[in-house]
Amino acid sequence: MAAQTNLQRDVLVLNMEQQLMEVAKEMFGKSLAELTDQETYYTVLAYAKRVMSVSDTNEGEKKIYYISAEFLIGKLLSNNLINLGIYDKIDQILKNNGKNLSVIEEIEPEPSLGNGGLGRLAACFLDSIATLGLPGEGIGLNYHFGLFKQVFKDKLQTAEKNDWIEENSWLTKSDVSFEVFFGNKKVTSRLYDIDVAGYDSGVNKLRLFDIESIDESLVKDGISFDKEQIEKNLTLFLYPDDSDEAGNLLRIYQQYFMVCNAAQLILREMKEKKYDLRKMYEHAVIQINDTHPTMVIPELIRILVEEKAFTMVNGAIASQNGCRNLTTLDICAINLITGDAEFIKAGAAASFIRRGRKVEEISSDTLPLGSMEELSPVTQGVKLVDGDMIIMMSDGITDVIGNGDTSKLKEILLRINTRNPKELSDVLLQYAINCQGGRIRDDMTILVCSIQKRGGF
């Protein structure tokens, strides 16, 4: 594959003038000499992207993931042409057609993805990683208007949005998309890539996440916008004004959006390469640039525990050849801020939510862990309210009360007149034991949780 890729690259470079002519014809219907300086910039940009797309990528068993809120990468045209080893040849071709590459370079809008030393450091690291031939990626956000740009109006300095993204740019839209939840709100991300060419070396990527529902029209006067509509504003600005609570929250939402996508991307690549998640340290190095990406640590733990652990445990049990040690999975995860609960079940007995004079049943017909290699649990979401009681139990309880008929169990739960979790579980357990003539023939476990509002949801 590497030989084929290099052959494609060689063809593009050896036939550079012809390729530039073809790009100019495709994009503008003109010859290279007839192009305006602006059109010449877009032509050289498109050609450089083609060369990078068929250049060797830096591959290896271990990759660096450099997560940063900023990447102050600067204008990329001249840097990429130099690193690809084609600057001098393009310069001469343009001169032969009456163009000046130094002038063309100035037309490029500077990507507004960083502000200061933090972002410049990140950009330098990306260049160095690619030049050293190390597999590595930068991960950040695709800010539409950057920090801001300063302009003078009526002898006054004002701040305006820096709308640097053009239809033709270094950004390439990918097919990678993830869902990110903020309590009961959900946004869908979209990944955009910028190729990072190392000097006389391979190509890496800067991965920038955006939201599908972005609404640039929210920005009205200068750089002011509605900071509460996170499903529309999340990637509008780098470091939005945080002088009020809405701005503070927006910055936190931005940081979580960045690390949640980063964690999902890393785990996605681990899965695609069929790496063992238990040996993730052998394949992934995560660099946290300053404090903004620090939430990636608990986010990785959350995803591994809530989403990936099931697959790992099921696979481990199912792989025990000749062994019939099946096990059930029964989890209730509660968001203590929003009151959202998620029940995750695999072969487990029914659970119940007692709310006033009603009892809601949470059940599934899935097989227990280890039954087969590929197995997915059933998940069910519930919005909890003040006063709810959650009752979870083993099948040693459900099988003996009503012989598995849950209507009998619901009736019993309504008749136990207490809001004390211990009292309810004690009474229910004793009732189940009495149903078996005072004997315990199977595992009998009951877990009761009382929901009490103390703020939040």
HELIX and SHEET records of a PDB file:
HELIX    1   1 ALA A    2  LEU A   14  1                                  13    
HELIX    2   2 MET A   16  PHE A   28  1                                  13    
HELIX    3   3 LEU A   32  GLU A   34  5                                   3    
HELIX    4   4 ASP A   37  SER A   53  1                                  17    
HELIX    5   5 LEU A   77  ASN A   83  1                                   7    
HELIX    6   6 TYR A   87  ASN A   96  1                                  10    
HELIX    7   7 LEU A  101  ILE A  107  1                                   7    
HELIX    8   8 GLY A  117  THR A  131  1                                  15    
HELIX    9   9 GLU A  216  LEU A  218  5                                   3    
HELIX   10  10 ILE A  230  ASN A  233  1                                   4    
HELIX   11  11 GLU A  245  GLU A  272  1                                  28    
HELIX   12  12 LEU A  277  GLU A  282  5                                   6    
HELIX   13  13 VAL A  296  ILE A  303  1                                   8    
HELIX   14  14 LEU A  304  LYS A  308  3                                   5    
HELIX   15  15 ALA A  309  ALA A  318  1                                  10    
HELIX   16  16 ASP A  395  THR A  398  1                                   4    
HELIX   17  17 GLY A  402  GLY A  404  5                                   3    
HELIX   18  18 THR A  406  ARG A  415  1                                  10    
HELIX   19  19 PRO A  421  CYS A  435  1                                  15    
SHEET    1   A 6 THR A 172  LYS A 173  0                                        
SHEET    2   A 6 LYS A 185  ALA A 197 -1                                        
SHEET    3   A 6 VAL A 203  ILE A 211 -1                                        
SHEET    4   A 6 GLY A 136  LEU A 141  1                                        
SHEET    5   A 6 LYS A  63  ILE A  67  1                                        
SHEET    6   A 6 ALA A 284  ILE A 288  1                                        
SHEET    1   B 2 LYS A 149  LYS A 153  0                                        
SHEET    2   B 2 LEU A 156  GLU A 160 -1                                        
SHEET    1   C 3 THR A 172  LYS A 173  0                                        
SHEET    2   C 3 LYS A 185  ALA A 197 -1                                        
SHEET    3   C 3 GLU A 179  PHE A 182 -1                                        
SHEET    1   D 3 LEU A 329  ILE A 334  0                                        
SHEET    2   D 3 ASP A 340  ALA A 346 -1                                        
SHEET    3   D 3 VAL A 378  LYS A 383 -1                                        
SHEET    1   E 4 LYS A 358  ILE A 362  0                                        
SHEET    2   E 4 SER A 351  ARG A 355 -1                                        
SHEET    3   E 4 MET A 389  MET A 393 -1                                        
SHEET    4   E 4 ILE A 446  SER A 450 -1                                        
END                                                                             
